[in-house]
Amino acid sequence: MEEREDVGDMSGRHACDIRFHRTIVFAIGNSEVALIVDRHTNIIDAVMQKFRQTPVQIAQVRKEYRALVEAFKERDAAAARQIIGDHFQNARRDLTSLMRER
């Protein structure tokens, strides 16, 4: 995903982002969660593609995803829950901000 961002390929970034979320959902093994995550990821990514995230927002997402992967490696469920919660709050804030600005 980072490589796609670095070359300005936002469609490729979108595809990687969806794969990232689906990989997590697959590990959970809950088909209802998968449907919800797919629906929300598609909506959020579509809005982000239309309104374009700022470099600060992109850096924040990278930081969150890297921290989440590290929490998974460490099998730290509490940290993963916190990171996911923060990620959702930040995404909501960023979406609202982007839409208001434009």
Backbone as JSON Lines, residues from 0, in Angstrom:
{"i":0,"aa":"M","n":[0.82,-1.17,0.0],"ca":[0.0,0.0,0.0],"c":[0.87,1.25,0.0]}
{"i":1,"aa":"E","n":[1.91,1.23,0.8],"ca":[2.81,2.38,0.86],"c":[3.52,2.6,-0.47]}
{"i":2,"aa":"E","n":[3.92,1.53,-1.11],"ca":[4.57,1.66,-2.42],"c":[3.62,2.3,-3.43]}
{"i":3,"aa":"R","n":[2.37,1.9,-3.42],"ca":[1.38,2.47,-4.33],"c":[1.18,3.95,-4.04]}
{"i":4,"aa":"E","n":[1.11,4.32,-2.76],"ca":[0.97,5.73,-2.39],"c":[2.17,6.54,-2.87]}
{"i":5,"aa":"D","n":[3.35,5.97,-2.67],"ca":[4.58,6.69,-3.0],"c":[4.69,7.04,-4.49]}
{"i":6,"aa":"V","n":[4.06,6.25,-5.34],"ca":[4.11,6.54,-6.78],"c":[2.82,7.2,-7.27]}
{"i":7,"aa":"G","n":[1.94,7.55,-6.33],"ca":[0.7,8.25,-6.7],"c":[-0.38,7.37,-7.28]}
{"i":8,"aa":"D","n":[-0.26,6.07,-7.1],"ca":[-1.25,5.13,-7.63],"c":[-2.34,4.9,-6.58]}
{"i":9,"aa":"M","n":[-3.32,5.79,-6.54],"ca":[-4.35,5.7,-5.51],"c":[-5.3,4.54,-5.76]}
{"i":10,"aa":"S","n":[-5.49,4.13,-7.0],"ca":[-6.31,2.94,-7.27],"c":[-5.62,1.7,-6.72]}
{"i":11,"aa":"G","n":[-4.31,1.62,-6.92],"ca":[-3.54,0.51,-6.36],"c":[-3.54,0.55,-4.85]}
{"i":12,"aa":"R","n":[-3.47,1.74,-4.28],"ca":[-3.51,1.91,-2.83],"c":[-4.86,1.41,-2.31]}
{"i":13,"aa":"H","n":[-5.92,1.76,-3.01],"ca":[-7.27,1.33,-2.64],"c":[-7.36,-0.2,-2.62]}
{"i":14,"aa":"A","n":[-6.84,-0.84,-3.64],"ca":[-6.88,-2.31,-3.72],"c":[-6.09,-2.92,-2.56]}
{"i":15,"aa":"C","n":[-4.94,-2.36,-2.25],"ca":[-4.13,-2.86,-1.13],"c":[-4.83,-2.65,0.2]}
{"i":16,"aa":"D","n":[-5.49,-1.51,0.35],"ca":[-6.2,-1.21,1.58],"c":[-7.32,-2.23,1.8]}
{"i":17,"aa":"I","n":[-8.05,-2.52,0.75],"ca":[-9.12,-3.52,0.86],"c":[-8.55,-4.88,1.23]}
{"i":18,"aa":"R","n":[-7.44,-5.26,0.61],"ca":[-6.8,-6.55,0.95],"c":[-6.36,-6.58,2.41]}
{"i":19,"aa":"F","n":[-5.82,-5.46,2.88],"ca":[-5.38,-5.37,4.28],"c":[-6.57,-5.64,5.21]}
{"i":20,"aa":"H","n":[-7.68,-4.93,4.98],"ca":[-8.86,-5.12,5.82],"c":[-9.4,-6.54,5.71]}
{"i":21,"aa":"R","n":[-9.45,-7.07,4.5],"ca":[-9.98,-8.42,4.31],"c":[-9.11,-9.47,4.98]}
{"i":22,"aa":"T","n":[-7.82,-9.27,4.98],"ca":[-6.9,-10.2,5.64],"c":[-7.2,-10.26,7.13]}
{"i":23,"aa":"I","n":[-7.43,-9.1,7.72],"ca":[-7.76,-9.06,9.15],"c":[-9.09,-9.75,9.41]}
{"i":24,"aa":"V","n":[-10.08,-9.43,8.6],"ca":[-11.41,-10.02,8.77],"c":[-11.36,-11.53,8.57]}
{"i":25,"aa":"F","n":[-10.59,-12.0,7.6],"ca":[-10.45,-13.43,7.37],"c":[-9.91,-14.12,8.62]}
{"i":26,"aa":"A","n":[-8.95,-13.48,9.28],"ca":[-8.38,-14.06,10.49],"c":[-9.41,-14.16,11.6]}
{"i":27,"aa":"I","n":[-10.35,-13.21,11.63],"ca":[-11.41,-13.24,12.64],"c":[-12.37,-14.38,12.37]}
{"i":28,"aa":"G","n":[-12.65,-14.62,11.08],"ca":[-13.51,-15.73,10.71],"c":[-15.0,-15.49,10.91]}
{"i":29,"aa":"N","n":[-15.43,-14.24,10.87],"ca":[-16.83,-13.91,11.08],"c":[-17.37,-13.28,9.79]}
{"i":30,"aa":"S","n":[-18.28,-13.97,9.12],"ca":[-18.78,-13.49,7.83],"c":[-19.59,-12.2,7.95]}
{"i":31,"aa":"E","n":[-20.28,-12.0,9.05],"ca":[-21.03,-10.75,9.25],"c":[-20.07,-9.57,9.36]}
{"i":32,"aa":"V","n":[-19.01,-9.75,10.11],"ca":[-18.0,-8.7,10.23],"c":[-17.39,-8.42,8.85]}
{"i":33,"aa":"A","n":[-17.17,-9.47,8.08],"ca":[-16.6,-9.3,6.73],"c":[-17.49,-8.42,5.86]}
{"i":34,"aa":"L","n":[-18.79,-8.65,5.91],"ca":[-19.73,-7.84,5.12],"c":[-19.71,-6.38,5.56]}
{"i":35,"aa":"I","n":[-19.71,-6.16,6.85],"ca":[-19.7,-4.79,7.38],"c":[-18.4,-4.08,7.0]}
{"i":36,"aa":"V","n":[-17.29,-4.76,7.2],"ca":[-15.99,-4.15,6.89],"c":[-15.88,-3.86,5.4]}
{"i":37,"aa":"D","n":[-16.29,-4.79,4.55],"ca":[-16.25,-4.55,3.11],"c":[-17.08,-3.33,2.73]}
{"i":38,"aa":"R","n":[-18.28,-3.26,3.25],"ca":[-19.17,-2.15,2.93],"c":[-18.55,-0.81,3.35]}
{"i":39,"aa":"H","n":[-18.08,-0.74,4.58],"ca":[-17.53,0.51,5.08],"c":[-16.2,0.86,4.43]}
{"i":40,"aa":"T","n":[-15.37,-0.13,4.19],"ca":[-14.09,0.12,3.54],"c":[-14.31,0.67,2.14]}
{"i":41,"aa":"N","n":[-15.24,0.1,1.42],"ca":[-15.51,0.58,0.06],"c":[-16.03,2.01,0.06]}
{"i":42,"aa":"I","n":[-16.91,2.33,0.99],"ca":[-17.45,3.69,1.08],"c":[-16.35,4.67,1.46]}
{"i":43,"aa":"I","n":[-15.61,4.34,2.48],"ca":[-14.55,5.24,2.96],"c":[-13.49,5.44,1.88]}
{"i":44,"aa":"D","n":[-13.04,4.36,1.26],"ca":[-12.01,4.49,0.23],"c":[-12.51,5.29,-0.97]}
{"i":45,"aa":"A","n":[-13.78,5.13,-1.33],"ca":[-14.34,5.9,-2.46],"c":[-14.33,7.39,-2.13]}
{"i":46,"aa":"V","n":[-14.71,7.74,-0.92],"ca":[-14.69,9.15,-0.52],"c":[-13.25,9.67,-0.47]}
{"i":47,"aa":"M","n":[-12.36,8.86,0.07],"ca":[-10.95,9.28,0.14],"c":[-10.36,9.48,-1.25]}
{"i":48,"aa":"Q","n":[-10.73,8.63,-2.19],"ca":[-10.23,8.79,-3.56],"c":[-10.77,10.07,-4.18]}
{"i":49,"aa":"K","n":[-12.01,10.38,-3.91],"ca":[-12.63,11.57,-4.48],"c":[-12.03,12.85,-3.89]}
{"i":50,"aa":"F","n":[-11.85,12.88,-2.58],"ca":[-11.43,14.09,-1.91],"c":[-9.93,14.15,-1.62]}
{"i":51,"aa":"R","n":[-9.23,13.07,-1.78],"ca":[-7.77,12.99,-1.59],"c":[-7.34,13.35,-0.17]}
{"i":52,"aa":"Q","n":[-6.73,12.39,0.47],"ca":[-6.18,12.61,1.79],"c":[-4.97,13.54,1.71]}
{"i":53,"aa":"T","n":[-4.75,14.25,2.8],"ca":[-3.56,15.09,2.9],"c":[-2.36,14.21,3.22]}
{"i":54,"aa":"P","n":[-1.16,14.7,2.98],"ca":[0.03,13.92,3.36],"c":[0.05,13.58,4.85]}
{"i":55,"aa":"V","n":[-0.45,14.46,5.69],"ca":[-0.5,14.19,7.13],"c":[-1.45,13.03,7.41]}
{"i":56,"aa":"Q","n":[-2.59,13.02,6.74],"ca":[-3.56,11.93,6.94],"c":[-2.99,10.61,6.44]}
{"i":57,"aa":"I","n":[-2.33,10.62,5.3],"ca":[-1.71,9.4,4.76],"c":[-0.66,8.88,5.73]}
{"i":58,"aa":"A","n":[0.15,9.77,6.27],"ca":[1.18,9.36,7.24],"c":[0.55,8.76,8.49]}
{"i":59,"aa":"Q","n":[-0.58,9.31,8.92],"ca":[-1.27,8.79,10.1],"c":[-1.77,7.36,9.86]}
{"i":60,"aa":"V","n":[-2.35,7.14,8.69],"ca":[-2.84,5.8,8.36],"c":[-1.68,4.8,8.32]}
{"i":61,"aa":"R","n":[-0.57,5.21,7.71],"ca":[0.61,4.32,7.68],"c":[1.03,3.95,9.1]}
{"i":62,"aa":"K","n":[1.07,4.95,9.97],"ca":[1.48,4.72,11.35],"c":[0.51,3.75,12.04]}
{"i":63,"aa":"E","n":[-0.78,3.95,11.82],"ca":[-1.78,3.08,12.43],"c":[-1.65,1.64,11.91]}
{"i":64,"aa":"Y","n":[-1.51,1.48,10.61],"ca":[-1.4,0.15,10.04],"c":[-0.13,-0.56,10.52]}
{"i":65,"aa":"R","n":[0.97,0.16,10.57],"ca":[2.21,-0.45,11.05],"c":[2.07,-0.87,12.52]}
{"i":66,"aa":"A","n":[1.45,-0.02,13.33],"ca":[1.25,-0.34,14.74],"c":[0.33,-1.55,14.89]}
{"i":67,"aa":"L","n":[-0.69,-1.63,14.04],"ca":[-1.61,-2.75,14.1],"c":[-0.91,-4.06,13.74]}
{"i":68,"aa":"V","n":[-0.12,-4.03,12.7],"ca":[0.64,-5.23,12.31],"c":[1.56,-5.65,13.46]}
{"i":69,"aa":"E","n":[2.19,-4.69,14.1],"ca":[3.08,-5.0,15.23],"c":[2.28,-5.62,16.39]}
{"i":70,"aa":"A","n":[1.11,-5.09,16.66],"ca":[0.27,-5.65,17.73],"c":[-0.13,-7.09,17.4]}
{"i":71,"aa":"F","n":[-0.43,-7.35,16.12],"ca":[-0.75,-8.72,15.71],"c":[0.45,-9.63,15.91]}
{"i":72,"aa":"K","n":[1.62,-9.16,15.51],"ca":[2.83,-9.98,15.67],"c":[3.07,-10.31,17.14]}
{"i":73,"aa":"E","n":[2.8,-9.34,18.0],"ca":[3.01,-9.52,19.44],"c":[1.84,-10.23,20.12]}
{"i":74,"aa":"R","n":[0.78,-10.48,19.33],"ca":[-0.44,-11.11,19.85],"c":[-1.02,-10.3,21.01]}
{"i":75,"aa":"D","n":[-0.98,-8.98,20.83],"ca":[-1.45,-8.04,21.85],"c":[-2.84,-7.56,21.47]}
{"i":76,"aa":"A","n":[-3.86,-8.3,21.92],"ca":[-5.25,-7.99,21.54],"c":[-5.7,-6.63,22.06]}
{"i":77,"aa":"A","n":[-5.27,-6.28,23.27],"ca":[-5.68,-4.98,23.83],"c":[-5.11,-3.83,22.99]}
{"i":78,"aa":"A","n":[-3.86,-3.94,22.61],"ca":[-3.26,-2.89,21.77],"c":[-3.95,-2.85,20.41]}
{"i":79,"aa":"A","n":[-4.24,-4.01,19.83],"ca":[-4.91,-4.05,18.53],"c":[-6.28,-3.38,18.61]}
{"i":80,"aa":"R","n":[-7.04,-3.67,19.66],"ca":[-8.37,-3.03,19.82],"c":[-8.24,-1.52,19.92]}
{"i":81,"aa":"Q","n":[-7.25,-1.06,20.67],"ca":[-7.04,0.39,20.83],"c":[-6.66,1.03,19.5]}
{"i":82,"aa":"I","n":[-5.76,0.41,18.78],"ca":[-5.32,0.94,17.48],"c":[-6.48,0.98,16.49]}
{"i":83,"aa":"I","n":[-7.27,-0.08,16.46],"ca":[-8.42,-0.12,15.55],"c":[-9.42,0.97,15.93]}
{"i":84,"aa":"G","n":[-9.69,1.13,17.21],"ca":[-10.6,2.18,17.66],"c":[-10.1,3.56,17.27]}
{"i":85,"aa":"D","n":[-8.81,3.8,17.49],"ca":[-8.21,5.09,17.1],"c":[-8.29,5.29,15.59]}
{"i":86,"aa":"H","n":[-8.04,4.22,14.85],"ca":[-8.09,4.29,13.38],"c":[-9.49,4.68,12.92]}
{"i":87,"aa":"F","n":[-10.51,4.08,13.5],"ca":[-11.89,4.42,13.14],"c":[-12.2,5.88,13.45]}
{"i":88,"aa":"Q","n":[-11.8,6.32,14.63],"ca":[-12.05,7.72,15.01],"c":[-11.31,8.69,14.09]}
{"i":89,"aa":"N","n":[-10.07,8.37,13.78],"ca":[-9.29,9.24,12.89],"c":[-9.87,9.26,11.47]}
{"i":90,"aa":"A","n":[-10.32,8.09,11.0],"ca":[-10.92,8.03,9.66],"c":[-12.19,8.87,9.61]}
{"i":91,"aa":"R","n":[-13.01,8.77,10.63],"ca":[-14.24,9.57,10.68],"c":[-13.91,11.06,10.69]}
{"i":92,"aa":"R","n":[-12.95,11.44,11.51],"ca":[-12.53,12.85,11.59],"c":[-11.99,13.33,10.24]}
{"i":93,"aa":"D","n":[-11.14,12.5,9.61],"ca":[-10.54,12.88,8.33],"c":[-11.58,13.01,7.24]}
{"i":94,"aa":"L","n":[-12.52,12.07,7.19],"ca":[-13.57,12.13,6.17],"c":[-14.4,13.4,6.33]}
{"i":95,"aa":"T","n":[-14.78,13.68,7.54],"ca":[-15.58,14.88,7.81],"c":[-14.8,16.13,7.42]}
{"i":96,"aa":"S","n":[-13.55,16.17,7.79],"ca":[-12.7,17.31,7.47],"c":[-12.54,17.5,5.96]}
{"i":97,"aa":"L","n":[-12.27,16.41,5.25],"ca":[-12.09,16.49,3.81],"c":[-13.36,16.97,3.11]}
{"i":98,"aa":"M","n":[-14.49,16.46,3.54],"ca":[-15.75,16.84,2.89],"c":[-16.11,18.3,3.19]}
{"i":99,"aa":"R","n":[-15.83,18.75,4.39],"ca":[-16.11,20.16,4.74],"c":[-15.23,21.1,3.94]}
{"i":100,"aa":"E","n":[-13.96,20.74,3.79],"ca":[-13.02,21.6,3.06],"c":[-13.4,21.76,1.59]}
{"i":101,"aa":"R","n":[-14.01,20.73,1.02],"ca":[-14.32,20.78,-0.4],"c":[-15.78,20.98,-0.64]}
